[in-house]
Amino acid sequence: MHRPPANHGEPGGTGQAHTVFLSYSRADRKAALAVVRVLENAGYHVWWDGLLEGGERFSHSTETALESARAVVVLWSKTSASSHWVHDEATRGRESGRLVPLSLDGSLPPLGFGQFQAIDVSHVLAKPDSEPMRKLLRAVAALHDGTAPTPAAPRAGMASQTRRNVLIAGGLAMVAAGTGGGIWLWRTRAPGAAPRGANDPRRIAVLPFANLSGDPEQRYFSDGLTSEIRTQLSRNELLQIAGQTSSKKAGDGQDDARTIAKALGVDFLLGGNVQKAGARVKVAAELTDGKTGLSRWANSWERPLADIFAVQSEIGTAVAGALSAEIKGPATSGKAQVGGTTNVAAFDAYLHGRALYEAGIDEESDRRALEYFDRAIALDDRYAGAHAARARALAVIGNLYADHDERVRLYDAAEAAARAATTRAPAFAEGFSALGFALASGKLDMRGAREPFERSYTLAPGDADVLARYATFRSNLRDHTRATEVIVRAATLDRLNARTFRSQGDIRYNAGDHAGAIVAFRKAIELNPTLAGVHASLGFAQLLAGANDDARASFSKERSAVRRLPGLAILAQRAGDRAAAEATLAELVAEYGDKSHYQYAQIHAQWADTAKALASLQAAWELRDGGIMLMYADPLLERLRSTAGYLAIAKAVGFT
C-alpha cells in the first residue's frame, strides 16, 4: 500500500537549529508518533505530516522542509519499503549525508539503502529510554554538530495538534530554503554535517564558455573548448567535475553564482568566454567561489589559434593552482590533453562532429558526424578522442539504422576504432568507455566488455558520463548493488541531466525496485519531458508495479513506436483483450520486421508463451539485435531465466 503525497505544511521560519524531517508510510502512523515523541521530548523540532490541517498544499512545504532539515529520519517497514514517496525522501537524505534509518518491524531497508545500518526499534517503540532509542538520538545529535538541544517537557495530546498550534508554540524550526516545488536542488552536504576533510575532492562546475565571435556558427567551438577543459580537470583525483549537461543547463540561465552552485551542489564555478577571429583566439576565464559568489581567480589569453591547446592546458593548471589551498595536494597530473590533438584542423573537425552527434537528430546527422570524425582522424591518426567518438557513432548507426549485414560491419569497425583510442592513449578513460560500449552494445560481448569498463571507471571516477555508462553496464550484469552505488554518484555530479536519472531508473527497474524506478523516471521527465523513451520506461515500471492505468497513460505519451507498442500489447493481454493484443503486435511487426525480435521476445514472455519468446530471443541473438545486452537483467524476461534456451544465449553473450 502506498501512502498519498506527504503533506508537511509550511515552514515556520523561526530559524531554530535543531530540526528533523520524518519520512514514513501512513500505515505506520502509530509507530511514527512514538518516534516523534522521543525526538520532541529530547528537544528536537520534528517536521511530520501530523502538523497539517486539512486541505493544505504539500509540494512547496515538503520541498522546503526536506531541504532545510538537519536530519532525515526514515521509518522503514514492509509497507514503507514499497512507497515511492518514502524512497524519494530517503534518497534525498542519503545523498546529502543526513539519513538516519530506523526499522519498525525488523525488515531490512530496500535496495540502494543496504549500506546504511538501520536502527531496529521494532521492540522498543514503547520504551523511550531503551538503547535503540538512545542510539537514534545520538545519530540525530551527530548531524547537529554533535550537540543536542535542551530537552522539552513531554507533550500531551500531540496527535491532535494543528499546524497553527505548533507555529504559535515555536515548534517548527525550518529556515525557508526558497527552492520552490520544481526542480529538486539536492545539496552536496547538509547543514551541520561533518566538515570536509583536507583531501576530500572539491566539486567544480565548468559552465559553458560564451561565444563572443559574433557568429552563431562558432558556438560549437566555445562549447568544445568548455568540454575539453572539463575533461582535463576530471583527471585530477582531488577534483570532482559536475556533468556537462547539468552545467550547461544551469549556466544557460540568468541565476547568480551562488544559486547555480547550490543547484549543482558544487564548491566552485569556472566560466568564461571565447572570441575566435581569423587565425587568433582570445579566451577569458574566471573561477568563482560558490558560497560567497566572489571571484577567486581570473585570467585571459590572446594567442594564435594554433596555441588553443596550450591555452586549455594553462586554464586547467591555473584553476588547480587557485584551488591548491583547498585541496591540499598536487594540482595536476602533468598529463594534459590525454587523448587530444595538437592539430587545429583535426580539433575543428572533431568539434563539428561532436556537435552533430550530441544533437542526435536523425540518421543523416549521425552519419555526417561520422564523416567529421573520420576527417579528424585523417588529419591526426594519433587523436584518441576522435577514434573514441568514431566508435560511439558507428555503434549507434549500426544499432538504429543498419540492416543485418551492414550492422555486423559497423560493429566490427566500432570495436576497431575504440581499440585504436585505447592504444593511442592508454590513460584516456573515454577510449575504454567507448570500447566497453562497442563490445557490449555492438558485438554483444559482455564478457569482453568487463575489463574496458572497469578501466574507464578507474581512470575517471569523477566523470559523470563515464560513471553512468559503467553503472548501466553493471546493472545489465545484475550487479545491482554496485550499479546503484555508482549511479547515485553520477546523479550527484550531474543532477540536472535527465539522462542520468533515466539511467538511475533503468538500474532500479532491473533490480526490481519498481517504486524507486518510478521516482527516477518521473525526475527525468520533470527535467526533460521530450527525452526519447523515458515515458515508455516509466510505463514498464508502472506495469510491473501493477499500476496498469498509469502505465497506459505513460505509454500513450511515448513517441517511439518500438517502445510504446510492446507495452500496449502486454497491457491488452492483461486486460483479457487478446484481439487487441495481437493487433498491436502485428502493428509492431509490420513497422519493424526483423529489427525488433527482442521486443517480440518481451511481449511473448509476458503473454506466458515461452516457446515463442525463446524463438524470438534466439532470432534477436542471431541477428545481433542490440537489445540482447539487456536480456540478463530484463524483468520482462524473468519467466525465461530457468529455460535451457535462455541460459544458452546468456552464456554465448558472456553473461555467465
C-alpha positions in Angstrom: 0.0 0.0 0.0 1.4 3.4 -1.0 0.6 6.4 1.1 -0.6 9.6 -0.7 1.8 12.5 -1.0 3.0 13.5 2.4 1.7 16.9 3.5 4.2 18.6 5.7 2.8 22.1 6.0 4.6 25.4 5.6 7.9 26.4 7.2 7.6 28.3 10.4 10.6 30.5 9.5 11.7 30.7 13.1 15.3 29.9 12.3 15.7 27.4 15.1 18.6 25.0 14.5 17.5 21.6 15.8 15.3 20.1 13.0 14.3 16.6 11.9 12.3 15.6 8.9 10.3 12.4 9.5 9.5 10.1 6.5 7.2 7.2 6.9 4.2 5.4 5.5 0.7 6.4 6.7 0.1 2.7 7.6 2.9 3.2 10.2 1.4 6.3 11.8 1.1 4.9 15.3 4.8 3.9 15.3 5.7 7.3 13.8 4.0 9.0 16.8 6.2 7.1 19.2 9.4 8.2 17.4 8.2 11.8 17.2 7.6 11.8 21.0 11.1 10.6 21.6 12.6 13.3 19.4 10.5 16.1 20.6 11.0 15.2 24.2 14.7 15.4 23.5 14.2 19.0 22.3 14.3 18.5 18.6 11.7 20.1 16.3 10.2 17.4 14.1 8.6 18.0 10.7 6.0 15.4 10.0 2.5 15.3 8.4 0.7 15.3 11.7 1.3 19.0 11.8 -1.2 19.7 9.0 -4.6 21.0 8.7 -6.9 19.5 6.0 -6.5 20.8 2.5 -3.0 22.2 2.9 -0.8 22.1 -0.2 2.3 19.8 0.2 4.7 20.4 -2.7 6.4 23.6 -1.7 6.3 23.0 2.0 7.6 19.4 1.7 10.5 20.6 -0.5 11.4 23.4 1.9 11.1 21.1 5.0 13.2 18.4 3.4 15.8 20.9 2.1 16.2 22.6 5.5 16.2 19.7 7.9 19.4 18.8 9.7 18.5 15.1 9.8 16.1 12.9 7.7 14.8 10.1 9.8 13.2 7.3 7.7 11.0 4.7 9.2 11.4 1.5 7.1 8.9 -1.2 7.2 7.4 -3.7 4.8 4.9 -1.1 3.9 7.2 1.9 3.5 9.7 -0.1 1.5 7.2 -0.1 -1.4 6.3 3.6 -1.1 7.9 5.7 -3.8 7.4 8.8 -1.6 9.4 7.3 1.2 12.1 6.2 -1.3 12.3 9.7 -2.7 12.7 11.3 0.7 15.2 8.7 1.9 17.2 9.2 -1.3 17.4 12.9 -0.6 18.6 12.2 2.9 21.2 9.6 1.7 22.6 11.7 -1.0 23.1 14.8 1.3 24.6 12.8 4.2 21.6 13.4 6.5 20.0 9.9 6.6 19.1 8.2 9.8 17.3 4.9 9.0 15.1 3.0 11.5 13.4 -0.4 11.1 10.0 -0.5 12.6 9.3 -4.3 12.1 12.8 -5.8 11.8 12.8 -5.8 8.0 15.9 -4.7 6.1 16.0 -1.4 4.1 15.2 -1.8 0.4 17.8 -2.0 -2.4 20.0 1.1 -2.6 19.9 1.6 1.2 21.6 -1.5 2.4 24.9 0.2 3.1 23.3 2.1 6.0 22.6 0.0 9.0 19.1 0.7 10.2 18.4 1.0 14.0 16.0 -1.7 14.9 13.3 -0.2 17.1 10.7 -2.9 16.5 10.6 -4.0 20.1 11.2 -0.7 21.9 8.7 1.8 20.5 7.1 2.0 23.9 10.5 2.3 25.6 11.9 5.8 25.0 14.8 5.1 27.4 15.9 1.9 25.5 19.4 1.7 23.9 18.0 1.7 20.3 16.2 5.0 21.1 19.3 6.5 22.6 21.2 5.4 19.5 18.6 7.3 17.4 19.2 10.4 19.5 23.0 10.1 19.2 22.7 9.8 15.4 20.5 12.8 15.2 22.8 14.8 17.5 25.8 13.9 15.3 24.0 15.7 12.4 23.6 18.8 14.7 27.3 19.3 15.1 27.4 16.7 17.9 25.2 18.8 20.2 21.7 18.1 21.4 19.1 20.8 22.4 17.7 21.3 25.8 15.0 18.6 26.3 11.5 19.8 26.3 8.8 18.7 28.7 6.8 15.8 27.4 3.7 16.9 25.5 0.2 15.6 25.8 -2.3 15.2 23.0 0.4 15.7 20.4 -1.5 13.9 17.7 -4.3 16.5 17.7 -2.0 19.5 17.4 -2.6 21.6 14.3 -0.1 23.5 12.3 -1.3 26.7 13.9 -0.8 25.4 17.4 2.7 24.4 16.7 3.6 27.6 14.9 2.4 29.7 17.9 4.4 27.4 20.2 7.5 27.9 18.2 7.6 24.2 17.5 8.7 24.4 13.8 12.4 25.1 13.1 12.6 25.4 9.3 14.7 28.0 7.6 13.0 28.7 4.3 15.1 27.4 1.5 13.4 29.3 -1.2 13.7 26.5 -3.7 10.0 26.1 -4.6 8.4 22.9 -5.6 10.0 22.5 -9.1 13.5 21.1 -9.8 15.0 19.3 -6.8 18.1 21.1 -5.7 19.9 18.3 -3.9 22.6 19.5 -1.5 26.1 18.3 -1.6 26.2 18.3 2.2 23.6 19.1 4.9 24.0 22.0 7.3 25.7 20.7 10.3 27.3 17.7 8.5 30.9 16.9 9.4 33.4 19.4 7.8 35.0 18.2 4.6 38.5 16.7 5.1 41.5 18.4 3.6 42.0 15.7 0.9 38.3 15.2 0.1 37.5 16.0 -3.5 36.4 19.6 -4.3 33.5 19.9 -6.7 33.6 22.3 -9.6 31.3 23.0 -12.4 32.6 24.2 -15.8 29.9 26.4 -17.2 29.5 27.0 -20.9 32.1 29.5 -22.2 30.2 32.2 -24.0 30.8 32.6 -27.8 31.7 36.3 -28.4 32.8 35.7 -32.0 29.7 37.4 -33.4 28.9 34.2 -35.5 26.4 31.7 -34.1 28.0 29.1 -36.2 31.1 29.3 -34.0 29.2 28.2 -30.9 30.4 24.7 -31.5 34.0 26.0 -30.9 33.3 27.6 -27.5 31.2 24.5 -26.4 34.1 22.3 -27.5 36.6 24.3 -25.6 34.4 24.1 -22.5 34.2 20.3 -22.7 38.0 19.9 -23.3 38.7 21.9 -20.2 36.2 19.9 -18.2 37.9 16.7 -19.4 41.3 17.9 -18.4 40.2 18.8 -14.9 38.4 15.5 -14.4 41.8 13.7 -14.5 42.7 15.3 -11.2 41.6 12.8 -8.5 41.2 15.7 -6.0 38.5 17.4 -8.1 35.0 16.2 -8.9 33.5 17.8 -12.0 29.8 18.4 -12.4 28.3 16.7 -15.5 28.3 18.6 -18.8 24.6 18.5 -19.3 23.8 19.9 -15.8 26.5 22.5 -16.0 25.2 23.7 -19.4 21.6 23.8 -18.2 22.5 25.8 -15.1 24.9 28.1 -17.0 22.4 29.0 -19.7 20.1 30.6 -17.2 20.2 34.0 -15.6 20.8 32.9 -12.0 23.6 34.3 -9.8 26.7 32.3 -9.0 25.5 31.2 -5.5 22.2 29.9 -6.9 23.9 28.0 -9.6 26.5 26.5 -7.3 23.7 25.4 -4.9 21.7 23.8 -7.7 24.7 21.9 -9.0 26.0 21.0 -5.5 29.5 22.4 -6.2 32.1 24.5 -4.4 33.4 26.5 -7.3 32.2 27.6 -10.8 34.5 28.1 -13.7 33.2 30.3 -16.6 34.4 32.5 -19.3 34.2 33.4 -22.9 35.8 32.8 -26.3 36.4 35.1 -29.2 37.6 33.4 -32.4 38.6 35.7 -35.2 40.5 34.5 -38.2 43.8 33.0 -37.0 43.6 34.3 -33.4 41.6 33.3 -30.4 41.0 35.1 -27.1 39.9 33.2 -24.0 38.9 34.7 -20.7 38.2 32.5 -17.6 37.1 33.2 -14.1 36.9 30.9 -11.0 34.1 31.9 -8.6 33.5 30.7 -5.0 30.1 29.1 -4.9 29.4 30.0 -1.3 30.3 33.7 -1.5 29.8 34.4 -5.2 33.1 36.2 -5.2 35.8 35.8 -7.8 38.8 33.6 -6.6 40.9 34.0 -9.8 40.6 35.4 -13.3 42.8 35.5 -16.4 42.7 35.9 -20.1 44.8 34.8 -23.1 45.1 36.0 -26.7 47.0 33.6 -28.8 47.4 32.3 -32.4 44.7 29.7 -33.0 47.4 27.1 -33.2 48.1 27.6 -29.5 44.5 26.9 -28.4 45.7 23.6 -26.8 48.3 25.4 -24.7 45.5 27.8 -23.6 43.4 24.8 -22.5 46.3 23.4 -20.5 47.0 26.8 -18.9 43.4 27.2 -17.8 43.4 23.8 -16.2 46.7 24.3 -14.4 45.6 27.8 -13.2 42.3 26.6 -11.9 44.0 23.7 -10.0 46.5 26.2 -8.7 43.8 28.5 -7.4 42.3 25.5 -5.6 45.6 24.3 -4.2 44.9 25.9 -0.8 41.6 24.0 -0.7 42.6 20.6 -2.0 46.0 20.3 -0.2 47.5 18.2 -2.9 49.2 18.2 -6.3 47.3 20.3 -8.7 47.6 18.3 -11.9 49.0 15.0 -13.1 51.2 16.7 -15.7 49.5 14.7 -18.5 47.5 17.5 -20.1 45.5 16.7 -23.2 45.4 12.9 -22.8 43.6 11.6 -25.9 43.8 15.1 -27.5 45.5 16.6 -30.6 47.8 19.5 -31.4 46.3 19.7 -34.9 43.9 22.7 -35.1 42.1 21.4 -38.2 41.6 18.0 -36.6 40.2 19.6 -33.5 37.9 21.7 -35.6 36.6 18.7 -37.4 36.1 16.8 -34.2 34.1 19.6 -32.6 31.8 19.8 -35.7 31.3 16.0 -35.5 30.5 16.0 -31.8 28.0 18.9 -32.1 26.1 16.8 -34.7 26.4 13.5 -32.7 25.2 15.0 -29.5 22.2 16.6 -31.2 21.0 13.1 -32.1 18.6 14.4 -34.8 18.4 11.6 -37.3 20.4 9.1 -39.4 21.7 11.8 -41.7 23.1 13.9 -38.9 24.7 10.9 -37.2 26.4 9.8 -40.5 27.6 13.4 -41.0 29.1 13.3 -37.6 30.9 10.1 -38.5 32.3 11.9 -41.6 33.7 14.7 -39.4 35.3 12.2 -37.0 36.9 10.4 -40.0 38.2 13.7 -41.2 39.8 14.4 -37.8 41.5 11.1 -37.8 42.8 11.6 -41.3 44.4 14.8 -40.1 45.8 13.3 -37.0 45.7 9.5 -36.6 47.0 9.8 -33.0 43.9 11.7 -32.0 42.4 9.2 -29.5 39.4 11.4 -28.7 38.3 11.3 -32.4 38.8 7.5 -32.5 36.6 7.1 -29.4 33.9 9.4 -30.8 34.0 7.5 -34.1 33.5 4.2 -32.2 30.4 5.5 -30.5 28.9 6.9 -33.7 29.5 3.6 -35.6 27.8 1.6 -32.8 24.8 3.9 -32.7 24.4 3.9 -36.5 24.6 0.1 -36.6 22.1 -0.3 -33.8 19.5 2.2 -35.0 19.7 2.3 -38.8 21.5 -0.6 -40.4 20.3 -3.9 -41.8 22.0 -7.1 -40.6 25.0 -7.3 -42.9 25.9 -3.6 -42.5 25.3 -3.8 -38.8 27.9 -6.5 -38.4 30.4 -4.5 -40.4 29.7 -1.3 -38.4 30.1 -3.1 -35.1 33.5 -4.6 -36.2 34.6 -1.1 -37.2 33.4 0.4 -33.9 35.4 -2.1 -31.9 38.5 -1.4 -34.0 38.1 2.4 -33.6 37.7 2.0 -29.8 40.8 -0.2 -29.6 42.7 2.4 -31.6 41.7 5.0 -29.0 43.0 2.9 -26.1 46.3 2.0 -27.8 47.0 5.7 -28.7 46.1 6.9 -25.2 46.3 4.2 -22.6 45.2 6.7 -19.8 42.2 8.0 -21.8 39.0 7.0 -19.9 36.7 7.8 -22.8 38.6 5.4 -25.0 38.0 2.5 -22.7 34.4 3.6 -22.1 33.9 3.6 -25.9 35.5 0.1 -26.1 33.2 -1.3 -23.4 30.2 0.3 -25.2 31.2 -1.1 -28.6 31.7 -4.6 -27.2 28.5 -4.7 -25.1 26.0 -2.9 -27.4 27.6 -3.7 -30.7 29.5 -7.0 -30.6 27.2 -8.3 -27.7 30.3 -9.5 -25.9 29.5 -8.8 -22.3 32.5 -10.9 -21.1 34.9 -8.9 -23.2 33.3 -5.5 -22.1 34.1 -6.1 -18.4 37.8 -5.1 -18.5 37.5 -1.9 -20.5 34.5 -0.6 -18.5 36.4 -1.3 -15.2 39.4 0.5 -16.7 37.3 3.6 -17.6 35.9 3.7 -14.1 39.4 3.6 -12.6 40.7 6.3 -14.9 37.9 8.8 -14.4 35.9 8.2 -11.1 34.8 11.8 -11.2 33.4 11.9 -14.7 29.6 11.7 -14.6 29.3 10.3 -18.2 31.8 7.6 -17.6 30.1 6.7 -14.3 26.7 6.5 -15.9 27.9 4.1 -18.7 29.7 1.9 -16.2 26.7 1.8 -13.8 24.4 0.8 -16.6 26.8 -2.0 -17.7 27.0 -3.3 -14.1 23.2 -3.3 -13.9 22.9 -5.3 -17.1 25.1 -7.9 -15.4 22.7 -7.9 -12.4 25.3 -6.4 -10.2 22.6 -4.2 -8.7 24.5 -3.1 -5.6 27.5 -1.8 -7.5 25.3 -0.2 -10.2 23.2 1.7 -7.6 26.2 3.0 -5.7 27.8 4.3 -8.9 24.7 5.8 -10.5 23.9 7.7 -7.3 27.4 9.3 -7.5 26.8 10.1 -11.2 23.4 11.7 -10.3 25.1 13.8 -7.6 27.6 15.1 -10.2 25.0 15.6 -12.9 21.9 16.4 -11.0 20.1 18.4 -13.8 20.7 15.8 -16.5 17.6 13.9 -17.4 19.5 11.1 -19.0 21.4 10.4 -15.7 18.1 9.9 -13.9 16.7 7.8 -16.7 19.8 5.6 -16.2 19.1 5.6 -12.5 15.5 4.5 -13.2 16.7 1.7 -15.5 19.0 0.4 -12.8 16.3 0.4 -10.2 13.9 -1.2 -12.6 16.4 -4.0 -13.4 16.8 -4.6 -9.6 13.0 -5.0 -9.1 12.7 -1.7 -7.3 9.7 -0.5 -9.2 8.8 2.3 -6.8 12.3 3.7 -6.9 12.4 3.4 -10.7 9.1 5.3 -11.0 10.6 8.2 -8.9 13.7 8.3 -11.0 11.8 8.2 -14.3 9.5 11.0 -13.1 12.5 13.1 -12.2 13.9 12.5 -15.7 10.6 13.6 -17.2 10.5 16.7 -15.0 13.9 17.7 -16.3 13.2 16.9 -19.9 9.7 15.8 -20.9 10.8 15.2 -24.5 13.6 12.7 -23.6 13.3 9.8 -26.0 12.0 6.6 -24.5 11.5 7.8 -20.9 7.7 7.7 -20.9 7.8 4.1 -22.0 10.4 3.3 -19.3 8.1 4.8 -16.7 5.2 2.8 -18.2 7.1 -0.5 -17.9 7.9 0.3 -14.2 4.3 1.1 -13.5 3.2 -2.0 -15.4 5.3 -4.3 -13.3 4.2 -2.4 -10.2 0.6 -3.3 -11.1 -0.5 0.3 -11.9 -2.0 -0.6 -15.3 -3.9 2.6 -15.8 -0.9 4.7 -15.0 1.2 2.6 -17.4 -1.3 3.0 -20.2 -1.2 6.8 -19.7 2.6 6.8 -19.8 2.7 4.6 -23.0 0.3 6.9 -24.7 2.8 9.8 -24.3 5.7 7.8 -25.8 6.6 8.9 -29.3 8.7 5.8 -30.2 6.5 3.1 -31.5 9.1 0.4 -30.8 8.9 1.3 -27.1 5.2 2.1 -27.0 3.6 -0.8 -28.8 5.2 -3.6 -26.7 3.8 -2.0 -23.5 0.3 -1.6 -25.0 0.4 -5.2 -26.3 1.2 -6.5 -22.8 -1.5 -4.3 -21.2 -4.1 -5.5 -23.7 -3.3 -9.1 -22.9 -3.5 -8.4 -19.2 -7.0 -6.9 -19.7 -8.1 -10.0 -21.4 -8.4 -8.4 -24.8 -6.4 -10.9 -26.9 -7.6 -9.5 -30.2 -6.3 -6.0 -29.3 -3.0 -7.5 -28.1 -2.5 -9.5 -31.3 -3.4 -6.4 -33.4 -0.8 -4.3 -31.5 1.9 -6.9 -32.0 1.0 -7.1 -35.7 1.4 -3.4 -36.0 4.9 -3.6 -34.4 5.9 -6.4 -36.7 4.7 -4.6 -39.8 6.7 -1.5 -38.9 9.9 -3.0 -37.7 10.2 -6.5 -39.1 13.4 -8.3 -38.3 14.8 -5.2 -36.4 12.7 -5.9 -33.2 12.9 -9.5 -32.3 14.0 -8.6 -28.8 10.7 -6.7 -28.3 8.8 -9.7 -29.6 10.5 -11.8 -27.0 9.4 -9.4 -24.3 5.8 -9.5 -25.4 5.6 -13.3 -25.7 7.3 -13.7 -22.4 4.7 -11.5 -20.7 2.0 -13.4 -22.6 3.4 -16.6 -21.0 4.1 -18.0 -24.4 7.6 -19.4 -23.5 8.2 -21.2 -26.8 7.6 -18.1 -29.0 9.5 -15.9 -26.6 12.6 -18.1 -26.8 12.3 -18.3 -30.6 12.2 -14.5 -30.8 15.1 -14.2 -28.4 17.2 -16.7 -30.5 16.4 -14.7 -33.6 17.4 -11.5 -31.9 20.7 -13.1 -31.0 21.4 -14.5 -34.5 20.6 -11.0 -36.0 22.8 -9.3 -33.3 19.9 -7.2 -32.1 21.4 -4.7 -29.6 18.6 -5.4 -27.2 20.3 -8.7 -26.3 22.6 -6.8 -24.0 19.6 -6.1 -21.8 18.4 -9.7 -21.6 20.1 -10.9 -18.4 18.6 -8.3 -16.1 15.3 -7.5 -18.0 12.4 -8.1 -15.7 10.1 -8.7 -18.6 12.1 -11.9 -19.5 12.2 -13.2 -15.9 10.0 -16.2 -16.6 12.5 -17.4 -19.2 15.6 -17.4 -17.0 15.5 -21.0 -16.0 15.0 -22.4 -19.5 17.8 -24.1 -21.4 17.4 -21.8 -24.4 17.7 -18.6 -22.4 20.7 -20.0 -20.4 22.5 -21.0 -23.7 22.1 -17.5 -25.1 23.2 -15.9 -21.8 26.3 -18.0 -21.9 27.0 -17.2 -25.6 26.7 -13.5 -24.9 29.1 -13.7 -22.0 26.7 -13.0 -19.0 27.7 -16.4 -17.5 
